[in-house]
Amino acid sequence: MVEKRVLLLGSGFVAAPCVEYILRQPENRLTIASRRLENAQALALQFTKNVTAVSCDINNEQAIEELVAQHDVVISLIPYIHHTKVIRAAIKYKKHVVTTSYVSPAMMEYDQAAKDAGIVVMNEIGLDPGIDHLYAVRTIDEVHKEGGKLLEFISYCGGLPAPEDSNNPFGYKFSWSARGVLLALKNTAKYLENGKIVQVSGTALMDSAKLLNTGYPGYAFVGYGNRDSTLYDTRYAIPEATTIIRGTIRYDGFPQFVKALVLLGFLEEEEQPYLAVSAADITWRDVLANVTGASDTSEQTLTDAIIAKCALENNPRKSHILDGMKWVGFFSSTKVHRRGNLLDTFCATLEEKMQYEEGERDLVFLQHRFEIELKDGSRQTRTSTLVEYGTPGGFSAMAKTVGVPCGIAVQLILEGKLKTTGVLAPTTAEINDPIIERIEQEGIGMVEVVL
């Protein structure tokens, strides 16, 4: 038995299912490297053998090179801005790399060098991006091979609490930084709809959210655009498509509540002297009076000020939004955790109130909708759907659907079955088909339906 050595950089919440998959093979030896040794050790202790933990600072180039040189494949689950450092070391020592991140322009600059070194740098192999690519490309290839055209491609994905655990006004809970989730709501979405490029940002992004017809009426989902979908006419080889939308799923009620918070200024990063760490204690109702301009801090005055500032008088969601603000504690005498600005002060409270509790589970929902013109000119609608629940006390759905595809890609590289060199994403059948076969063995595949 020839030993295979794998280096995992990062020990975050999606890492454990990836580690579990890799360690199924007795010949695999895994090193977990984290900036804080105790984090790497905590992950390693979940497994009984063939795993070691080390401390390593990603900014220490020599230390990274020494670690990379000792392994066959490197998994980089650290923030994407550091992937180029890992790729550079991997090229130098002719080692393969796997990440779950989008390929950035900076990473793509190493494509030719990776080819010259004969290494695989596999990216975008988690859930979204990852599983979404696998099944989109498969259906599109089938349509094209049969002489058809892909007229519309619409894809939405979300990681949410299971319905029975969605017990807050957002219908959302944090498995990562609240700040990151909220800042993403200020991003610009760009997509192709009915032949025209649409761009939305700021409060318009929440206004653009639409109720989704998923074919699963038990889920009250809405969706809004995410990042730049217009690139996928090239990435998925569908220049004929007149609509290409990739978006985010949330429960109905989320966009309306978030829009009110945006209008009140709670996503602003501008420093506020009264929220400085060194400032005097301040209650939520005093903060709310500040942001609304209310004349006093009575609940009725604050409510009237919110209704006016957020134009809620005739909004059918008015009571939902006001109840949500009461749930956050805006009308209370609770002292806030001062963090310098409204966004970080607000996040400090959300992170206290919106964590998964013991026994709760999450839900991943991913669906593609394809509008197709067949060779004979007739029209057809197909959907591909993934519904995955987390296991209380075990892996979350998000960790499993990100970590397992990543582990599969690593194993296929170790076995010599994934050998296309360069900086890659799963957008070809040669790469995708072996991965699909194995994720379906894990029970994670998408269910395809012709409507």
C-alpha positions in Angstrom: 0.0 0.0 0.0 1.5 3.3 -1.1 0.9 6.1 1.3 -0.8 9.3 -0.1 -0.3 12.5 1.8 -2.9 15.2 1.9 -2.5 18.7 3.5 -5.6 20.6 4.7 -5.2 24.3 5.2 -8.0 25.5 7.4 -10.3 23.8 10.0 -13.6 25.6 9.6 -17.1 24.0 9.8 -17.1 22.5 6.3 -13.8 20.7 6.8 -15.0 17.7 8.9 -17.0 15.9 6.1 -14.1 16.4 3.7 -11.7 14.9 6.2 -14.1 12.0 7.0 -14.3 11.1 3.2 -10.5 11.3 2.7 -9.7 9.2 5.7 -11.9 6.3 4.5 -9.0 5.2 2.4 -6.4 3.5 4.7 -3.5 4.7 2.5 -4.3 8.4 3.0 -2.4 10.4 5.6 -3.9 13.8 6.4 -2.2 16.9 8.0 -4.5 19.6 9.2 -2.8 23.0 9.4 -4.4 26.0 11.1 -3.1 29.3 12.4 -4.3 28.3 15.9 -3.0 24.8 16.7 -6.0 24.2 19.0 -8.4 24.5 16.1 -6.5 22.0 14.0 -6.3 19.7 17.0 -10.0 19.9 17.7 -10.8 18.8 14.2 -8.1 16.0 14.2 -9.5 14.6 17.5 -12.8 13.8 15.7 -10.9 11.1 13.9 -9.1 8.1 15.2 -6.1 7.6 13.0 -3.9 8.8 10.1 -4.4 12.5 10.9 -2.0 15.0 12.5 -2.5 18.7 13.5 0.1 21.4 13.0 0.2 25.2 13.4 1.0 27.3 10.3 0.6 31.0 9.4 -0.5 31.5 5.8 1.6 34.7 5.7 4.8 32.6 6.4 5.8 31.7 2.9 8.7 29.4 3.9 6.5 27.5 6.3 3.8 27.0 3.7 6.3 25.9 1.1 7.8 23.3 3.6 4.3 21.9 4.3 3.2 21.8 0.7 6.5 20.0 -0.3 5.7 17.1 2.0 2.3 16.3 0.5 0.7 15.1 -2.7 -2.4 17.2 -2.6 -3.2 20.5 -0.8 -6.8 21.4 0.1 -7.1 25.2 0.7 -10.2 26.0 2.8 -8.7 29.3 4.0 -10.1 32.7 2.7 -9.8 32.9 -1.1 -7.5 35.9 -1.0 -4.7 33.5 0.2 -5.2 30.8 -2.5 -2.5 32.3 -4.8 0.1 31.8 -2.1 -0.8 28.1 -1.9 -0.9 27.7 -5.7 2.5 29.3 -6.1 4.0 26.9 -3.6 2.2 24.0 -5.2 3.6 24.9 -8.7 7.1 25.1 -7.3 6.9 21.6 -5.8 4.6 20.1 -8.4 1.7 19.3 -6.0 -2.0 19.4 -6.7 -4.5 21.8 -5.2 -8.2 21.7 -4.4 -10.4 24.6 -3.3 -14.1 25.2 -3.0 -13.7 28.9 -4.0 -14.6 30.7 -7.2 -11.6 31.0 -9.5 -10.4 34.6 -9.1 -8.5 36.5 -11.9 -5.4 36.4 -9.6 -5.7 32.5 -9.4 -6.3 32.3 -13.2 -3.0 34.0 -13.8 -1.3 30.7 -12.7 -3.1 28.6 -15.2 -0.2 28.1 -17.7 2.3 27.7 -14.9 0.1 24.9 -13.4 -0.1 23.2 -16.8 3.7 23.5 -17.2 4.1 21.9 -13.8 1.7 19.2 -14.7 -0.6 19.8 -11.7 -4.3 20.0 -11.2 -5.6 23.1 -9.4 -9.3 22.2 -8.9 -11.6 24.9 -7.7 -15.4 25.6 -7.2 -16.0 22.1 -6.0 -18.4 22.5 -3.0 -22.1 23.2 -3.2 -22.5 26.6 -4.9 -20.1 26.7 -6.6 -19.7 23.0 -7.1 -22.7 20.7 -7.2 -24.6 23.4 -9.1 -22.0 23.3 -11.9 -22.0 19.5 -12.1 -25.7 19.2 -12.9 -26.1 22.3 -15.0 -23.3 21.3 -17.3 -24.7 17.7 -17.6 -28.2 18.8 -18.6 -26.9 21.5 -21.0 -24.5 18.9 -22.7 -27.5 16.5 -23.1 -29.6 19.2 -24.7 -26.9 20.2 -27.1 -26.0 16.6 -28.1 -29.7 16.0 -28.9 -29.7 19.1 -31.2 -31.7 21.3 -28.8 -31.1 24.8 -27.5 -31.1 26.1 -23.9 -33.3 29.2 -23.9 -33.4 29.9 -20.2 -31.2 28.8 -17.3 -32.4 29.9 -13.8 -30.7 28.6 -10.7 -31.3 29.4 -7.0 -29.5 28.0 -4.0 -29.7 28.6 -0.3 -28.5 27.4 3.1 -31.3 27.9 5.7 -32.5 26.6 9.0 -35.0 23.7 8.5 -38.5 25.1 8.5 -39.2 24.0 12.1 -36.0 25.9 13.3 -36.6 29.1 11.3 -38.0 30.8 14.4 -36.8 34.4 14.0 -37.9 37.3 11.7 -35.2 36.6 9.2 -35.9 32.9 8.9 -32.2 32.6 8.9 -29.4 31.5 11.3 -25.7 32.0 11.2 -23.1 29.3 10.7 -20.5 31.9 9.7 -20.0 35.6 10.2 -23.2 37.7 10.5 -21.2 40.6 9.1 -20.3 38.6 5.9 -24.0 37.6 5.4 -25.3 41.2 5.8 -22.6 42.8 3.7 -23.4 40.4 0.9 -26.9 42.0 0.8 -25.2 45.2 -0.4 -23.6 43.5 -3.4 -24.6 44.2 -7.0 -26.4 41.4 -8.9 -26.1 41.2 -12.6 -28.1 38.8 -14.8 -29.6 38.3 -18.3 -33.4 38.4 -18.4 -35.4 38.2 -21.7 -32.3 39.2 -23.7 -31.5 42.3 -21.5 -28.8 42.7 -18.9 -30.2 43.7 -15.5 -28.2 45.2 -12.7 -29.5 45.7 -9.2 -27.9 46.7 -5.9 -28.6 48.3 -2.5 -32.3 48.3 -1.4 -33.2 47.4 -5.0 -31.7 44.0 -4.5 -34.3 43.2 -1.8 -37.0 44.7 -3.9 -36.1 42.4 -6.8 -36.7 39.3 -4.7 -39.4 37.1 -6.3 -41.5 34.2 -4.9 -40.1 31.0 -6.4 -42.2 28.3 -8.0 -40.0 25.4 -7.1 -42.7 22.7 -7.4 -42.3 22.2 -3.6 -45.3 24.3 -2.2 -44.3 23.3 1.4 -41.4 25.7 1.1 -42.2 29.5 1.0 -39.0 30.6 -0.8 -38.0 33.8 -2.5 -35.0 34.4 -4.6 -32.8 37.3 -5.7 -29.8 37.6 -7.9 -26.3 36.8 -6.7 -23.0 38.1 -8.3 -22.6 38.2 -12.1 -24.7 35.6 -13.9 -23.9 37.0 -17.3 -20.5 35.2 -17.4 -22.3 31.9 -17.7 -23.2 32.2 -21.3 -19.5 31.4 -21.9 -18.8 29.3 -18.8 -21.7 26.9 -19.6 -21.5 27.3 -23.4 -25.1 28.6 -23.8 -24.7 31.7 -26.1 -28.3 31.0 -27.3 -29.8 31.6 -23.9 -31.9 34.8 -23.4 -32.3 34.4 -19.6 -29.4 33.4 -17.3 -30.1 34.0 -13.6 -28.1 32.5 -10.7 -29.5 33.6 -7.3 -29.9 33.2 -3.6 -32.8 31.5 -1.8 -34.3 32.8 1.4 -37.6 32.3 3.2 -40.4 34.7 2.3 -40.3 37.7 4.7 -36.5 38.0 4.7 -36.2 40.6 1.9 -38.9 42.9 3.4 -37.4 42.8 6.8 -33.8 43.4 5.5 -35.0 46.3 3.4 -36.4 48.0 6.5 -33.1 47.5 8.3 -31.3 49.0 5.3 -33.6 52.1 5.3 -32.9 52.5 9.0 -29.1 52.4 8.4 -28.3 49.2 10.2 -26.0 48.0 7.4 -23.9 51.2 7.5 -20.2 51.0 8.4 -19.7 54.7 9.1 -18.3 55.3 12.5 -20.7 56.7 15.1 -19.2 58.5 18.2 -22.1 57.3 20.4 -21.3 53.6 19.4 -17.5 53.9 20.1 -16.2 51.2 22.5 -15.1 54.1 24.8 -18.5 55.8 24.7 -21.1 55.6 27.5 -23.5 52.7 27.7 -26.5 53.1 25.4 -29.7 51.1 25.0 -31.3 49.8 21.9 -34.3 52.2 22.1 -31.8 55.1 22.3 -30.0 53.9 19.3 -33.3 53.5 17.5 -34.3 57.1 18.4 -31.0 58.3 17.0 -31.4 56.5 13.6 -35.1 57.4 13.2 -35.0 60.9 14.6 -37.8 60.0 17.1 -38.6 62.7 19.6 -38.6 60.3 22.6 -38.0 56.6 23.3 -41.5 55.4 24.0 -42.5 52.3 22.0 -45.3 54.1 20.3 -43.1 57.1 19.2 -40.4 54.7 18.0 -43.0 52.6 16.1 -44.4 55.6 14.4 -40.9 56.8 13.4 -40.1 53.4 11.9 -43.3 53.3 10.0 -42.6 56.8 8.6 -38.9 56.2 7.8 -39.5 52.8 6.1 -42.8 53.7 4.4 -44.6 50.8 6.1 -48.1 52.4 6.6 -49.6 50.4 3.6 -47.1 47.6 3.6 -48.8 44.2 3.9 -45.7 43.1 5.9 -45.9 45.9 8.4 -46.8 43.8 11.5 -44.2 41.2 10.5 -41.5 43.8 10.3 -42.4 45.6 13.5 -42.7 42.2 15.4 -39.2 41.4 14.0 -37.8 44.7 15.4 -39.3 43.9 18.7 -37.7 40.5 18.6 -34.3 42.0 17.9 -34.8 44.2 21.0 -35.0 47.6 19.3 -37.7 48.9 21.7 -36.0 47.6 24.8 -33.7 49.0 27.5 -31.1 46.4 26.8 -27.6 47.9 26.4 -26.1 47.4 23.0 -22.6 45.9 22.4 -20.9 49.0 21.1 -18.8 48.2 18.1 -18.1 51.6 16.5 -20.8 51.6 13.8 -24.3 50.5 13.3 -23.5 47.4 11.2 -21.1 45.8 13.7 -23.2 46.8 16.7 -26.2 45.2 15.1 -24.2 42.1 14.2 -23.1 41.6 17.8 -26.7 41.2 18.8 -27.6 39.0 15.9 -24.7 36.6 16.6 -26.1 36.2 20.1 -29.7 35.6 19.0 -29.4 33.7 15.7 -27.1 30.8 16.3 -28.1 27.2 15.7 -29.2 25.6 19.1 -28.5 22.0 20.1 -30.8 19.6 18.3 -31.6 22.1 15.5 -30.8 21.3 11.8 -30.2 23.2 8.6 -31.5 22.8 5.1 -29.8 23.2 1.7 -32.1 23.7 -1.3 -30.6 24.0 -4.8 -32.7 24.0 -7.9 -32.0 24.6 -11.6 -34.8 25.3 -14.1 -34.1 24.8 -17.8 -36.3 26.1 -20.6 -35.4 24.1 -23.6 -36.2 24.1 -27.3 -35.9 20.6 -28.7 -34.6 19.7 -32.1 -38.1 19.5 -33.5 -38.9 23.0 -32.3 -41.1 21.9 -29.4 -40.5 23.3 -25.9 -39.7 21.5 -22.7 -39.1 22.5 -19.0 -36.7 20.5 -16.8 -35.7 20.9 -13.2 -32.8 19.5 -11.2 -33.3 19.8 -7.4 -31.3 19.0 -4.3 -32.9 19.0 -0.9 -30.6 18.1 2.0 -31.1 18.3 5.7 -28.4 18.4 8.4 -28.2 15.8 11.1 -28.5 17.1 14.7 -25.3 16.1 16.5 -23.7 15.2 13.1 -22.8 17.1 9.9 -24.8 20.1 8.8 -26.3 20.0 5.3 -24.1 22.9 4.3 -20.9 21.2 5.6 -21.8 17.9 4.0 -22.7 19.4 0.6 -19.5 21.5 0.5 -17.0 19.2 2.2 -17.9 15.9 0.5 -17.6 17.1 -3.1 -14.2 18.6 -2.1 -13.1 15.3 -0.6 -14.2 13.4 -3.7 -12.2 15.7 -5.9 -9.1 15.1 -3.8 -9.6 11.3 -3.9 -10.0 11.3 -7.7 -6.8 13.3 -8.0 -5.0 10.8 -5.7 -6.3 7.9 -7.8 -5.2 9.6 -11.1 -8.7 9.8 -12.4 -8.9 13.6 -12.4 -5.8 14.6 -14.3 -6.7 17.6 -16.5 -4.0 20.2 -15.6 -4.2 23.9 -15.0 -6.5 26.1 -12.9 -9.9 24.5 -13.3 -13.6 24.5 -12.4 -16.0 21.7 -13.0 -17.4 22.8 -16.3 -16.6 19.8 -18.6 -18.0 16.2 -18.7 -14.4 14.8 -18.4 -14.0 16.4 -14.9 -17.7 16.2 -13.8 -18.9 12.7 -14.6 -16.6 10.9 -12.2 -17.5 13.4 -9.4 -21.2 13.0 -10.1 -20.9 9.2 -9.9 -19.3 9.5 -6.4 -21.5 12.2 -4.9 -24.5 10.1 -5.9 -23.0 7.2 -4.0 -23.1 9.5 -1.0 -26.8 10.3 -1.6 -26.2 13.9 -2.5 -27.3 14.0 -6.1 -29.8 16.3 -7.7 -33.2 14.9 -8.8 -34.0 15.6 -12.4 -37.6 16.0 -13.6 -39.2 16.8 -17.0 -42.3 18.9 -16.5 
